[in-house]
């Protein structure tokens, strides 16, 4: 059969959101339950809210439960991107591609760890999921971020234009009394300071382009306007979560906050029939006629469990939701579910500040005048590589005889003054500015021990504890590559992904000499955006046992499930995209199963 173009993949089977139907789901009647619904969804991140909306649109009675006293999960803490091949948002702006190209790309990066059926389900259902959400009207609208490449754009099926979509910013005042129920971002910016996904690229080039300076002026205007009008504009993950919540509220989906799941309930055949929820100080048993969808996140902050699967991670350096301690995964395992990829995470090199803040390093690794060394003072990876690959290299090195945790990102004063770095703006010192400015690293950063400073390589080696001769050799070799505009060791700057946050005014956007003291070394640790190993699922998001059989009535999505990306990361939004898509897939499968059961019973 010929391959369908994405424009022909849009689902025509999405029911109108006001459709009401009831299916005679069978559940044991001899057990005592406090509440009965058709579907229980556990977790209020992007995957959980999408699943709840999908089930509601199919006429099912839905209960969404959330452990925290706020909604949004890790989705609300994220960049809010959705890796969405085939989305109408891409097609509207002229993107063309085939499903076969995307399947080829995902097979390349997953290297046999993910079944063809799961890959196909993601590729086919992502545009349908987004079409469904847009069909709900009002809040859910998606825009393409063209030019941000897939993370491996040169692999077969990869895209230099990228396949990531976002939602527009939103004013939180539209949530009314519920606005304080949205989880707060990891870093609170001054009121009025927000960046849309299409602005970030230019913002990082304040000194190199007029567009960057225009973004800075817009930020100042937004801050002034917010003070005058009281508006509370948010973007990226905060906006996505707020928009999903407003849609839930519009369609009357019940959401229980402060209601952690304590256990799954199953019948004598092993079919999940409900959940135990702790609410208002007591345990409530909720029967779920159709089944349970686990979207409760990973085990980001269960350090004992993490160390048991990846011993080199011996600190809690995760930027995931603080409530993500693996509840759904553990509950599934207790009733016989299989798990996979438990040593994996959405890795991200980061700075761990003494006050507990974790600050990830993205554009900092792509600016030209810096390089990163291990405990021997040697480079060990393309610094601009996709963040998961970078940390994979750190972990692999740490398992050997050479310390790679921490590593040291070394920058000179020239680059410090030219590029946005760790929240510092390359501007003359502005007293009272909400972010660091000026020509030198703040003394408080150096006093914290996170940043080391020296006027020569030997001094920097002493500060960081690396061999001085090796650090000097590494610097000399790197600078020779920079002068020739070609990294012979790690090929930095040869990928469109590397270049995206680089300096396009240079022959190689990612290479420049590091020779202008003082030198600064930033302590880099293996952070993450959450774990991505978990329950094994099939193409319908059904949870499986070790023998491959289906755990009846149980579905999983997001970081509760072993990732459809395997050990890789297709592009920006490859976390949220699968979470929302398989939340949609799970709810649709429940509805279809109920429809079939309805026919089978002659109802």
ZAPA-847517 format. One line per 10 residues: their letters; for each residue x, y, z of C-alpha. Coordinates in Angstrom, 1 decimal. Example, Ala and Ser with C-alpha at 12.3 -4.5 7.8 and 13.67 -1.06 7.14 Angstrom:
# ZAPA-847517
AS> 12.3/-4.5/7.8 ~ 13.7/-1.1/7.1
//
This chain:
# ZAPA-847517
XXXXXXXXXX> 0.0/0.0/0.0 ~ 1.3/3.5/-0.8 ~ 2.6/5.6/2.0 ~ 0.1/8.2/3.2 ~ 1.2/11.8/3.3 ~ 0.5/13.5/6.6 ~ -2.3/15.6/5.2 ~ -4.2/12.3/4.6 ~ -3.5/10.9/8.1 ~ -5.8/13.3/9.9
XXXXXXXXXX> -8.3/11.2/11.8 ~ -11.9/11.4/10.6 ~ -13.0/9.2/13.5 ~ -12.7/11.8/16.2 ~ -16.1/12.2/17.8 ~ -17.6/15.6/18.6 ~ -16.5/16.6/22.1 ~ -20.2/16.7/23.2 ~ -20.9/13.1/22.2 ~ -22.4/11.2/25.1
XXXXXXXXXX> -22.4/7.4/25.2 ~ -22.2/4.7/27.8 ~ -20.7/1.3/27.4 ~ -21.6/-1.6/29.7 ~ -18.1/-2.3/31.0 ~ -18.0/-5.4/33.1 ~ -16.4/-5.2/36.6 ~ -16.8/-7.3/39.6 ~ -19.8/-6.3/41.7 ~ -18.9/-8.1/44.9
XXXXXXXXXX> -16.2/-5.6/46.0 ~ -17.0/-2.4/47.9 ~ -16.2/0.8/46.2 ~ -16.7/4.4/47.3 ~ -17.0/5.8/43.8 ~ -17.6/4.3/40.3 ~ -16.5/5.9/37.0 ~ -15.7/4.6/33.6 ~ -12.0/5.8/33.5 ~ -9.5/6.9/36.1
XXXXXXXXXX> -6.5/8.8/34.9 ~ -3.7/9.2/37.3 ~ -1.5/12.3/36.9 ~ -2.3/15.8/35.6 ~ 0.6/16.4/33.2 ~ 0.2/16.7/29.4 ~ -0.4/13.0/29.0 ~ -3.0/12.7/31.8 ~ -5.0/15.8/30.8 ~ -5.0/14.7/27.1
XXXXXXXXXX> -6.2/11.2/28.1 ~ -8.9/12.6/30.3 ~ -10.2/14.9/27.5 ~ -10.1/12.1/25.0 ~ -12.1/9.8/27.2 ~ -14.6/12.6/28.1 ~ -15.2/13.3/24.4 ~ -16.0/9.6/23.9 ~ -18.8/10.0/26.4 ~ -17.0/8.2/29.2
XXXXXXXXXX> -17.3/9.3/32.9 ~ -13.8/10.4/33.8 ~ -12.0/11.0/37.0 ~ -8.5/12.7/36.9 ~ -6.5/12.3/40.1 ~ -3.3/14.2/41.0 ~ -0.9/13.5/43.9 ~ 0.2/17.1/44.3 ~ -2.0/20.0/45.4 ~ -1.2/21.6/42.1
XXXXXXXXXX> -1.7/20.4/38.5 ~ 0.6/20.4/35.5 ~ 3.3/17.9/36.5 ~ 6.6/18.0/34.7 ~ 4.9/19.3/31.6 ~ 4.3/22.6/33.2 ~ 8.0/22.8/34.2 ~ 9.2/22.1/30.7 ~ 9.8/24.0/27.4 ~ 6.3/22.9/26.4
XXXXXXXXXX> 7.3/21.6/23.0 ~ 5.6/18.7/21.3 ~ 7.5/16.7/18.7 ~ 4.7/16.3/16.3 ~ 5.4/14.9/12.9 ~ 2.5/15.4/10.6 ~ 0.7/18.1/12.7 ~ -1.6/20.5/10.9 ~ 0.5/23.3/12.4 ~ 3.4/22.2/10.2
XXXXXXXXXX> 1.3/21.6/7.2 ~ -0.4/25.0/7.5 ~ 3.1/26.6/7.2 ~ 4.1/24.6/4.2 ~ 6.0/21.6/5.8 ~ 5.8/18.5/3.7 ~ 6.9/15.0/4.7 ~ 5.8/11.5/4.8 ~ 5.0/9.1/7.6 ~ 7.6/6.7/6.2
XXXXXXXXXX> 10.3/9.3/6.6 ~ 9.5/9.6/10.3 ~ 9.2/5.9/10.9 ~ 12.7/5.5/9.2 ~ 14.1/8.2/11.5 ~ 12.7/6.7/14.7 ~ 13.9/3.3/13.8 ~ 17.4/4.7/13.3 ~ 17.6/6.4/16.6 ~ 15.8/3.7/18.7
XXXXXXXXXX> 18.1/1.0/17.3 ~ 15.7/-1.9/17.6 ~ 14.7/-1.2/21.2 ~ 11.1/-0.1/20.2 ~ 8.7/-2.2/18.2 ~ 7.6/-1.2/14.7 ~ 4.0/-1.2/16.0 ~ 4.7/1.3/18.7 ~ 6.6/3.6/16.4 ~ 3.8/3.4/13.8
XXXXXXXXXX> 1.2/4.2/16.5 ~ 3.1/7.3/17.5 ~ 3.6/8.5/13.9 ~ 0.0/7.9/12.9 ~ -1.7/9.2/16.1 ~ 0.2/12.3/16.9 ~ -1.5/14.4/14.2 ~ -4.8/12.9/15.1 ~ -4.3/13.8/18.8 ~ -3.5/17.4/17.9
XXXXXXXXXX> -6.4/17.6/15.5 ~ -8.7/16.3/18.3 ~ -7.4/18.9/20.8 ~ -7.9/21.7/18.2 ~ -11.4/20.4/17.5 ~ -12.3/21.2/21.1 ~ -12.0/24.9/20.2 ~ -11.0/27.8/22.4 ~ -7.7/27.2/24.1 ~ -6.0/24.5/22.1
XXXXXXXXXX> -4.1/25.8/19.1 ~ -0.7/24.8/18.0 ~ 2.1/26.7/16.1 ~ 5.2/25.3/14.5 ~ 8.7/26.4/15.5 ~ 10.4/26.1/12.1 ~ 14.1/25.9/11.9 ~ 14.8/24.1/15.2 ~ 16.1/20.9/13.7 ~ 15.5/17.4/14.8
XXXXXXXXXX> 18.3/16.4/17.1 ~ 19.8/14.1/14.4 ~ 18.9/16.0/11.2 ~ 21.4/14.2/9.0 ~ 20.2/10.7/9.8 ~ 17.8/9.1/7.3 ~ 14.3/10.7/7.8 ~ 15.7/13.5/9.9 ~ 14.6/17.1/9.4 ~ 16.6/20.3/9.3
XXXXXXXXXX> 13.4/22.3/9.7 ~ 12.3/20.4/12.7 ~ 8.9/19.0/13.8 ~ 8.2/20.7/17.1 ~ 5.0/22.6/17.8 ~ 4.0/24.8/20.8 ~ 1.0/26.6/22.1 ~ 0.9/30.5/22.2 ~ 1.4/32.3/25.5 ~ -1.6/32.9/27.8
XXXXXXXXXX> -2.6/35.2/30.6 ~ -3.0/33.2/33.8 ~ -5.7/35.5/35.0 ~ -8.0/33.5/32.7 ~ -7.8/30.7/35.2 ~ -9.4/32.9/37.8 ~ -9.3/31.4/41.3 ~ -7.6/28.3/39.8 ~ -4.4/30.1/38.8 ~ -2.6/29.2/42.0
XXXXXXXXXX> -3.3/25.5/41.3 ~ -0.9/25.5/38.4 ~ 2.5/24.2/39.5 ~ 5.1/27.0/39.6 ~ 8.0/27.0/37.2 ~ 11.5/25.9/38.4 ~ 12.8/29.5/38.1 ~ 10.5/32.4/38.8 ~ 11.2/35.3/36.4 ~ 10.3/38.9/37.2
XXXXXXXXXX> 6.7/39.7/36.4 ~ 6.2/40.3/32.7 ~ 9.4/38.5/31.7 ~ 8.5/35.6/29.3 ~ 9.9/34.3/26.1 ~ 7.9/32.6/23.4 ~ 9.5/29.5/21.8 ~ 10.2/31.4/18.6 ~ 12.0/34.2/20.5 ~ 14.5/32.1/22.4
XXXXXXXXXX> 16.8/31.6/19.4 ~ 17.1/35.4/18.8 ~ 17.4/36.2/22.5 ~ 20.5/34.1/22.8 ~ 22.1/36.4/20.1 ~ 21.6/39.7/21.8 ~ 25.1/40.9/20.8 ~ 25.1/39.3/17.4 ~ 21.8/40.4/15.8 ~ 19.3/43.2/15.8
XXXXXXXXXX> 16.6/40.6/16.3 ~ 18.2/39.7/19.6 ~ 18.2/43.3/20.7 ~ 14.6/43.6/19.6 ~ 13.7/40.7/21.9 ~ 15.4/42.4/24.8 ~ 13.4/45.6/24.2 ~ 10.2/43.5/24.1 ~ 11.1/42.0/27.4 ~ 11.5/45.4/29.0
XXXXXXXXXX> 8.2/46.5/27.5 ~ 6.4/43.4/28.8 ~ 7.8/44.0/32.3 ~ 6.6/47.6/32.3 ~ 3.2/46.6/30.8 ~ 2.7/43.9/33.4 ~ 3.3/46.3/36.2 ~ 0.7/48.7/34.8 ~ -1.9/46.2/33.7 ~ -1.4/43.4/36.2
XXXXXXXXXX> -1.3/40.8/33.4 ~ 0.3/37.4/34.1 ~ 1.5/36.1/30.8 ~ 3.2/32.7/30.7 ~ 4.5/30.7/27.8 ~ 6.0/27.3/26.9 ~ 5.1/24.5/29.4 ~ 3.1/26.8/31.7 ~ 0.9/27.9/28.8 ~ 0.4/24.3/27.6
XXXXXXXXXX> -0.7/23.1/31.0 ~ -2.9/26.1/31.6 ~ -4.7/25.7/28.2 ~ -5.3/22.0/28.8 ~ -6.7/22.7/32.3 ~ -9.0/25.4/30.9 ~ -10.3/22.8/28.4 ~ -10.8/20.2/31.1 ~ -12.8/22.8/33.1 ~ -14.8/23.8/30.1
XXXXXXXXXX> -15.9/20.2/29.5 ~ -16.5/19.3/33.1 ~ -13.7/16.8/33.8 ~ -13.5/16.0/37.5 ~ -10.0/16.7/38.9 ~ -9.0/15.6/42.4 ~ -5.9/17.4/43.7 ~ -4.0/16.2/46.8 ~ -5.2/12.7/46.0 ~ -2.3/10.3/45.6
XXXXXXXXXX> -2.9/6.8/44.2 ~ -1.9/4.2/46.8 ~ -2.6/1.0/44.9 ~ -4.2/-0.6/41.9 ~ -7.2/-2.9/42.4 ~ -7.5/-6.0/40.3 ~ -9.8/-9.0/40.1 ~ -9.1/-12.6/40.3 ~ -8.1/-12.7/36.7 ~ -5.5/-10.0/37.1
XXXXXXXXXX> -7.6/-7.3/35.3 ~ -7.4/-3.9/36.9 ~ -10.8/-2.7/38.1 ~ -9.9/0.4/40.0 ~ -7.6/2.3/42.3 ~ -7.1/3.1/45.9 ~ -6.8/6.9/46.4 ~ -5.9/8.7/49.6 ~ -8.1/11.8/49.8 ~ -9.1/14.0/52.7
XXXXXXXXXX> -7.2/11.8/55.2 ~ -8.8/8.5/54.2 ~ -8.5/5.8/51.6 ~ -11.1/5.8/48.9 ~ -11.7/2.9/46.5 ~ -12.6/4.0/43.1 ~ -14.0/1.5/40.6 ~ -13.1/2.0/37.0 ~ -15.3/0.2/34.6 ~ -13.1/0.7/31.5
XXXXXXXXXX> -9.7/0.8/33.2 ~ -7.0/3.0/34.6 ~ -4.5/5.2/32.7 ~ -1.3/5.8/34.6 ~ 0.3/9.1/33.6 ~ 1.9/9.8/37.0 ~ 5.4/10.5/35.8 ~ 8.7/8.7/36.4 ~ 10.7/8.0/39.5 ~ 12.8/11.2/39.2
XXXXXXXXXX> 13.2/11.8/42.9 ~ 13.4/8.2/44.3 ~ 17.1/8.2/44.7 ~ 17.4/4.7/46.1 ~ 15.5/3.3/43.1 ~ 17.6/5.4/40.7 ~ 20.9/4.3/42.2 ~ 19.8/0.6/42.0 ~ 19.5/1.0/38.3 ~ 22.2/3.5/37.5
XXXXXXXXXX> 24.7/3.6/40.4 ~ 26.8/6.6/39.1 ~ 23.7/8.9/39.8 ~ 24.2/9.3/43.5 ~ 22.5/12.8/43.9 ~ 19.0/14.0/43.3 ~ 19.8/16.3/40.3 ~ 16.5/15.9/38.5 ~ 14.5/18.9/37.3 ~ 11.3/16.8/37.1
XXXXXXXXXX> 8.2/17.3/39.2 ~ 9.0/17.0/42.9 ~ 6.1/14.5/43.3 ~ 7.5/12.1/40.7 ~ 8.6/9.2/42.8 ~ 7.5/6.3/40.6 ~ 4.1/5.6/42.1 ~ 2.5/4.4/38.9 ~ 5.5/2.2/38.0 ~ 5.7/0.6/41.5
XXXXXXXXXX> 1.9/0.0/41.5 ~ 2.2/-1.7/38.1 ~ 5.1/-3.9/39.2 ~ 3.2/-5.1/42.2 ~ 0.5/-6.6/40.0 ~ 3.0/-8.2/37.6 ~ 3.8/-5.6/35.0 ~ 7.1/-5.6/33.2 ~ 9.5/-2.7/33.2 ~ 12.3/-1.6/30.8
XXXXXXXXXX> 14.9/1.2/30.4 ~ 15.0/1.8/34.1 ~ 18.5/3.1/33.9 ~ 17.5/5.8/31.5 ~ 16.3/9.4/31.8 ~ 15.8/12.5/29.7 ~ 19.4/13.5/30.5 ~ 20.5/17.1/30.6 ~ 23.9/18.5/31.6 ~ 23.4/21.1/34.3
XXXXXXXXXX> 24.7/23.2/37.1 ~ 23.7/22.3/40.6 ~ 23.7/25.5/42.7 ~ 24.2/25.3/46.5 ~ 20.6/26.5/47.1 ~ 19.3/23.4/45.4 ~ 18.5/24.9/42.0 ~ 19.3/22.9/39.0 ~ 20.1/25.0/35.9 ~ 20.4/23.1/32.6
XXXXXXXXXX> 23.0/23.9/30.1 ~ 21.7/24.2/26.5 ~ 22.9/27.2/24.5 ~ 26.0/27.4/26.7 ~ 27.3/24.2/25.1 ~ 26.8/25.6/21.6 ~ 28.4/29.0/21.9 ~ 31.8/29.0/20.2 ~ 34.3/30.0/22.8 ~ 34.1/27.2/25.3
XXXXXXXXXX> 35.0/23.5/25.8 ~ 34.3/20.8/28.4 ~ 36.8/18.5/30.1 ~ 36.7/15.5/32.4 ~ 38.7/14.9/35.5 ~ 41.8/14.4/33.5 ~ 41.5/17.7/31.7 ~ 40.5/16.1/28.4 ~ 37.6/16.7/26.1 ~ 35.4/13.6/25.7
XXXXXXXXXX> 32.4/14.5/23.6 ~ 31.1/17.1/21.1 ~ 30.0/19.7/23.6 ~ 27.1/20.8/21.4 ~ 25.7/17.3/21.1 ~ 22.0/16.6/22.0 ~ 21.8/16.7/25.8 ~ 20.9/13.1/26.2 ~ 24.0/12.0/24.2 ~ 26.2/14.4/26.2
XXXXXXXXXX> 25.2/12.9/29.5 ~ 25.4/9.4/28.1 ~ 29.1/10.2/27.5 ~ 29.5/11.5/31.0 ~ 28.0/8.4/32.5 ~ 30.0/6.0/30.3 ~ 33.2/7.8/31.3 ~ 32.3/7.8/34.9 ~ 31.9/4.0/34.8 ~ 35.5/3.8/33.7
XXXXXXXXXX> 38.6/4.8/35.6 ~ 38.4/8.6/34.8 ~ 36.1/10.9/36.8 ~ 33.5/12.6/34.5 ~ 31.2/13.7/37.3 ~ 31.7/16.6/37.6 ~ 32.9/17.8/34.3 ~ 34.1/21.4/33.7 ~ 32.8/23.8/31.1 ~ 35.6/26.3/30.5
XXXXXXXXXX> 34.9/29.7/29.0 ~ 37.1/32.8/28.6 ~ 36.3/36.4/29.3 ~ 35.7/37.2/25.6 ~ 32.9/34.7/25.3 ~ 31.5/35.7/28.7 ~ 31.1/39.3/27.3 ~ 29.6/38.1/24.0 ~ 27.0/35.5/24.8 ~ 24.1/34.7/27.1
XXXXXXXXXX> 25.4/32.3/29.6 ~ 23.8/30.7/32.7 ~ 21.2/33.5/32.9 ~ 23.9/36.2/32.6 ~ 23.3/38.9/29.9 ~ 26.3/40.1/28.0 ~ 25.6/43.8/28.8 ~ 27.4/46.4/30.8 ~ 26.7/46.1/34.5 ~ 23.2/47.3/35.3
XXXXXXXXXX> 22.7/47.9/39.1 ~ 19.5/46.3/40.3 ~ 19.0/44.3/37.1 ~ 16.8/41.1/37.7 ~ 19.6/39.0/36.1 ~ 23.4/39.1/36.2 ~ 25.1/41.6/33.9 ~ 28.6/43.0/33.6 ~ 32.0/41.8/32.3 ~ 33.0/39.4/35.0
XXXXXXXXXX> 31.4/36.3/36.6 ~ 29.5/37.4/39.8 ~ 31.8/36.9/42.8 ~ 28.9/35.0/44.6 ~ 29.1/32.3/41.9 ~ 32.8/31.9/42.6 ~ 32.3/31.9/46.3 ~ 29.7/29.1/45.9 ~ 32.4/26.8/44.5 ~ 30.3/26.1/41.4
XXXXXXXXXX> 32.5/28.3/39.3 ~ 36.3/28.4/39.4 ~ 38.3/31.4/38.1 ~ 42.0/31.9/37.2 ~ 44.2/34.1/35.0 ~ 46.1/31.2/33.4 ~ 45.6/27.5/32.5 ~ 47.9/26.3/35.3 ~ 45.8/28.2/37.9 ~ 42.5/26.9/36.5
XXXXXXXXXX> 43.9/23.4/36.6 ~ 44.7/23.8/40.3 ~ 41.2/25.2/41.0 ~ 39.5/22.3/39.2 ~ 41.8/19.6/40.3 ~ 42.8/18.4/36.8 ~ 46.3/17.8/35.6 ~ 47.8/21.2/34.4 ~ 49.8/19.8/31.5 ~ 46.8/18.0/30.1
XXXXXXXXXX> 44.5/21.0/30.4 ~ 47.1/23.1/28.6 ~ 47.4/20.5/25.8 ~ 43.6/20.3/25.5 ~ 43.2/24.1/25.3 ~ 46.0/24.3/22.6 ~ 44.4/21.5/20.6 ~ 40.9/23.0/20.8 ~ 42.2/26.4/19.8 ~ 44.0/25.0/16.8
XXXXXXXXXX> 40.7/23.4/15.7 ~ 38.9/26.8/16.2 ~ 41.4/28.6/14.1 ~ 40.9/26.1/11.3 ~ 37.1/26.1/11.9 ~ 37.0/22.3/12.1 ~ 36.9/20.0/15.1 ~ 38.8/16.9/14.1 ~ 38.2/15.1/17.4 ~ 34.4/15.4/17.8
XXXXXXXXXX> 33.1/17.2/14.7 ~ 31.5/20.1/16.7 ~ 29.6/22.4/14.4 ~ 29.0/20.0/11.6 ~ 25.3/19.4/12.4 ~ 22.5/21.9/11.9 ~ 21.5/21.0/15.5 ~ 24.9/22.1/16.8 ~ 24.5/25.4/14.9 ~ 21.1/26.4/16.1
XXXXXXXXXX> 22.2/28.3/19.2 ~ 25.7/29.0/17.8 ~ 27.1/32.2/16.4 ~ 26.1/32.4/12.7 ~ 28.5/35.3/12.2 ~ 31.5/32.9/12.4 ~ 32.8/30.4/9.8 ~ 32.0/27.6/12.2 ~ 29.1/28.8/14.5 ~ 30.3/26.5/17.3
XXXXXXXXXX> 34.1/27.1/17.3 ~ 36.1/30.1/18.6 ~ 39.5/30.3/20.4 ~ 39.5/30.3/24.2 ~ 42.5/32.4/25.0 ~ 41.4/35.6/26.7 ~ 41.8/35.4/30.5 ~ 40.5/35.3/33.1 ~ 39.2/31.8/32.5 ~ 36.1/30.4/34.2
XXXXXXXXXX> 35.2/26.8/34.8 ~ 31.6/25.8/35.5 ~ 31.0/22.6/37.4 ~ 28.7/20.4/35.2 ~ 26.7/17.4/36.6 ~ 24.3/14.9/34.9 ~ 20.9/16.4/35.5 ~ 17.7/15.3/33.8 ~ 14.2/16.3/32.9 ~ 12.8/13.1/34.5
XXXXXXXXXX> 13.3/9.4/34.1 ~ 12.0/7.7/30.9 ~ 12.1/4.1/31.8 ~ 9.0/2.4/33.2 ~ 6.2/0.0/32.5 ~ 6.3/-1.9/29.2 ~ 3.4/-1.0/26.9 ~ 2.2/-2.0/23.5 ~ 1.0/0.1/20.5 ~ -2.3/0.7/22.3
XXXXXXXXXX> -0.6/1.9/25.5 ~ -1.7/-1.3/27.3 ~ 0.6/-2.4/30.0 ~ 2.3/-5.8/29.5 ~ 3.7/-8.5/31.7 ~ 7.1/-10.2/31.4 ~ 5.6/-12.9/29.1 ~ 4.1/-10.3/26.8 ~ 0.5/-10.8/27.9 ~ -1.7/-7.8/28.5
XXXXXXXXXX> -2.6/-6.6/32.0 ~ -6.3/-6.1/31.4 ~ -7.7/-2.7/32.2 ~ -4.3/-1.0/32.7 ~ -2.7/1.6/30.4 ~ 0.4/3.8/30.8 ~ 1.8/6.9/29.1 ~ 4.5/9.5/29.6 ~ 7.4/8.8/32.0 ~ 5.4/6.1/33.6
XXXXXXXXXX> 6.0/4.0/30.5 ~ 9.2/2.9/28.9 ~ 9.9/5.5/26.3 ~ 8.9/5.1/22.6 ~ 12.2/7.0/22.0 ~ 14.3/4.2/23.5 ~ 17.6/5.6/24.7 ~ 17.4/8.6/22.3 ~ 15.7/11.9/21.8 ~ 14.2/12.6/18.4
XXXXXXXXXX> 13.8/16.4/18.8 ~ 12.5/19.1/21.0 ~ 9.2/17.9/22.6 ~ 10.1/14.2/22.3 ~ 9.0/13.8/25.9 ~ 5.7/15.6/25.9 ~ 4.7/14.5/22.4 ~ 4.6/10.7/23.2 ~ 3.0/11.4/26.6 ~ 0.1/13.2/25.0
XXXXXXXXXX> -0.2/10.9/22.0 ~ -0.3/7.7/24.0 ~ -2.7/9.3/26.5 ~ -5.0/9.9/23.5 ~ -4.3/6.3/22.2 ~ -5.1/4.7/25.5 ~ -8.4/6.6/25.9 ~ -9.4/5.8/22.3 ~ -8.6/2.2/22.8 ~ -10.8/2.1/25.9
XXXXXXXXXX> -13.7/3.6/24.1 ~ -13.3/1.3/21.1 ~ -13.1/-1.7/23.4 ~ -16.2/-0.6/25.2 ~ -17.9/-0.2/21.8 ~ -17.0/-3.7/20.9 ~ -18.1/-5.1/24.2 ~ -21.4/-3.2/23.8 ~ -22.0/-5.0/20.5 ~ -20.9/-8.3/22.0
XXX> -23.5/-8.1/24.7 ~ -26.2/-7.1/22.4 ~ -26.8/-3.9/24.3
//
